[in-house]
Amino acid sequence: MAKDTKKKPAAKVRKKRAAAPVPERLPAAPLKPKKAVRRAEARHLAPLEGPRDGDATVLDRLWDTVESRRLAGDAATSHSARLMARGTAKVAQKLGEEAVECVIEATLGHRTETVLESADLLYHLVVVWVDAGIRPEEVWAELRRREGISGIAEKAARPKGIVRAARTTKLA
């Protein structure tokens, strides 16, 4: 009588993945981008290039422009006048939207978009100032007052009434 032989199940064989090939010698310096790539980059970055010696006086001039638009009140031709005609709540809402957009771009590491959104944010901040009757000199004076003071010390010196009015301990 023949012996019944059971076949053992074949052992599972795991295949080893081949390691990714590593170049023997990497170039010492990064390769220069192709001419077409350099031209495309220059074309896309050109709008951001401007005078490198700019200063904050542009904000003073922007405030003057927005204030003149408010005084003229021509909502048909001026975005600033149209925005302020919609009321303080809408002006503040737009500032908040621009702040969020700027934060998102900065968080994502999008430098170019952060620059663009920062400009939008500053414009809408100036609109808030004009709407509230705040002159840039007032803000500059407050910044000068705080200059050289630790942020921790400055916050500690704030009146506690502000914290109570804000109904938060985040300011404390």
C-alpha positions as CSV (number, residue, x, y, z in Angstrom):
1,M,0.0,0.0,0.0
2,A,1.3,3.4,-0.9
3,K,1.8,5.9,1.7
4,D,-0.3,9.0,1.5
5,T,1.9,11.9,1.5
6,K,0.6,15.3,2.3
7,K,2.2,18.2,0.7
8,K,3.2,20.9,3.0
9,P,2.0,24.3,2.1
10,A,4.7,26.3,0.5
11,A,6.3,28.8,2.8
12,K,5.5,32.4,2.0
13,V,8.6,33.9,0.6
14,R,8.9,37.6,1.0
15,K,10.7,39.4,-1.7
16,K,13.1,42.0,-0.7
17,R,12.7,45.3,-2.3
18,A,15.7,46.5,-4.2
19,A,17.2,49.6,-2.6
20,A,16.9,52.7,-4.7
21,P,20.0,53.3,-6.7
22,V,22.2,55.9,-5.2
23,P,24.5,57.9,-7.5
24,E,28.1,57.3,-6.8
25,R,29.0,60.9,-6.9
26,L,26.7,63.8,-6.4
27,P,27.6,67.1,-8.1
28,A,29.2,69.6,-5.7
29,A,27.0,72.5,-6.6
30,P,23.4,72.4,-7.8
31,L,22.9,72.5,-11.5
32,K,22.0,75.8,-13.1
33,P,18.3,75.8,-14.2
34,K,17.6,75.8,-17.9
35,K,17.3,79.1,-19.6
36,A,13.6,78.6,-20.2
37,V,13.1,78.0,-16.5
38,R,15.1,81.1,-15.5
39,R,13.0,83.2,-18.0
40,A,9.7,81.9,-16.6
41,E,10.8,82.6,-13.0
42,A,11.9,86.1,-14.0
43,R,8.5,86.7,-15.6
44,H,6.6,85.5,-12.6
45,L,8.7,87.2,-10.0
46,A,9.0,90.5,-11.9
47,P,5.8,92.1,-10.4
48,L,7.2,91.6,-6.9
49,E,10.5,93.3,-7.7
50,G,10.5,96.9,-7.0
51,P,12.6,99.5,-5.3
52,R,14.6,97.8,-2.5
53,D,14.9,101.1,-0.6
54,G,11.2,101.3,0.1
55,D,9.9,102.6,3.4
56,A,6.7,102.9,5.4
57,T,5.9,106.3,4.0
58,V,3.9,104.4,1.4
59,L,1.4,103.7,4.2
60,D,1.1,107.4,4.9
61,R,0.4,108.0,1.2
62,L,-2.1,105.1,1.1
63,W,-3.9,106.6,4.1
64,D,-4.1,110.0,2.3
65,T,-5.6,108.3,-0.8
66,V,-8.1,106.2,1.2
67,E,-9.1,109.3,3.2
68,S,-9.6,111.3,0.0
69,R,-11.8,108.5,-1.3
70,R,-13.9,108.6,1.9
71,L,-14.4,112.3,1.7
72,A,-15.3,112.1,-2.0
73,G,-17.7,109.3,-1.2
74,D,-17.9,108.1,-4.8
75,A,-18.7,104.4,-4.4
76,A,-19.2,104.0,-8.1
77,T,-15.5,104.6,-8.9
78,S,-13.7,103.9,-5.6
79,H,-13.4,100.5,-3.9
80,S,-12.4,102.2,-0.7
81,A,-15.5,104.4,-0.7
82,R,-17.7,101.5,-1.6
83,L,-16.3,99.4,1.2
84,M,-16.7,102.2,3.8
85,A,-20.2,102.9,2.6
86,R,-21.1,99.4,3.6
87,G,-20.3,100.1,7.2
88,T,-17.7,99.5,9.9
89,A,-18.7,95.8,10.3
90,K,-18.0,95.1,6.6
91,V,-14.7,97.0,6.7
92,A,-13.6,95.0,9.8
93,Q,-14.8,91.7,8.1
94,K,-12.6,92.4,5.1
95,L,-9.6,93.0,7.3
96,G,-10.2,89.7,9.0
97,E,-10.6,87.9,5.7
98,E,-7.3,89.3,4.4
99,A,-5.6,88.4,7.7
100,V,-6.7,84.8,7.4
101,E,-5.6,84.6,3.8
102,C,-2.2,86.0,4.7
103,V,-1.8,83.5,7.6
104,I,-2.8,80.6,5.3
105,E,-0.2,81.5,2.7
106,A,2.5,82.1,5.3
107,T,1.7,78.7,6.9
108,L,2.0,77.0,3.6
109,G,5.3,78.6,3.0
110,H,4.1,80.4,-0.2
111,R,6.4,83.4,-0.1
112,T,5.1,85.2,-3.2
113,E,1.5,84.8,-2.1
114,T,2.3,85.9,1.4
115,V,3.8,89.2,0.0
116,L,0.7,89.8,-2.1
117,E,-1.7,89.0,0.8
118,S,0.4,91.2,3.1
119,A,-0.2,94.1,0.8
120,D,-3.9,93.4,0.8
121,L,-3.9,93.1,4.6
122,L,-2.1,96.5,5.0
123,Y,-4.5,98.2,2.6
124,H,-7.5,96.9,4.5
125,L,-5.9,97.9,7.8
126,V,-5.5,101.4,6.4
127,V,-9.2,101.4,5.4
128,V,-10.1,100.4,9.0
129,W,-8.0,103.3,10.3
130,V,-9.7,105.8,8.0
131,D,-13.1,104.4,8.9
132,A,-12.3,104.7,12.6
133,G,-10.7,108.2,12.2
134,I,-7.3,106.9,13.2
135,R,-4.3,108.7,11.6
136,P,-1.1,106.8,10.8
137,E,0.9,109.1,13.1
138,E,-1.1,107.8,16.1
139,V,-0.1,104.2,15.3
140,W,3.5,105.2,14.6
141,A,3.6,107.0,18.0
142,E,2.4,103.9,19.7
143,L,5.0,101.8,18.0
144,R,7.7,104.3,19.0
145,R,6.4,104.1,22.6
146,R,6.7,100.3,22.6
147,E,10.1,100.3,20.9
148,G,12.7,98.6,23.1
149,I,10.1,97.3,25.6
150,S,9.8,93.6,26.0
151,G,6.5,92.3,24.7
152,I,6.0,90.4,27.9
153,A,6.5,93.6,30.0
154,E,4.3,95.6,27.7
155,K,1.4,93.1,28.1
156,A,1.9,93.0,31.9
157,A,1.6,96.8,32.0
158,R,-1.8,96.9,30.2
159,P,-4.7,97.9,32.4
160,K,-6.7,95.0,33.7
161,G,-9.9,96.7,32.5
162,I,-9.0,95.7,28.9
163,V,-8.8,92.1,29.9
164,R,-12.2,92.3,31.6
165,A,-13.8,94.1,28.7
166,A,-12.4,91.5,26.3
167,R,-13.8,88.7,28.5
168,T,-10.7,86.6,28.0
169,T,-7.6,85.7,29.8
170,K,-5.6,85.5,26.6
171,L,-4.6,89.1,26.9
172,A,-3.4,88.7,30.5
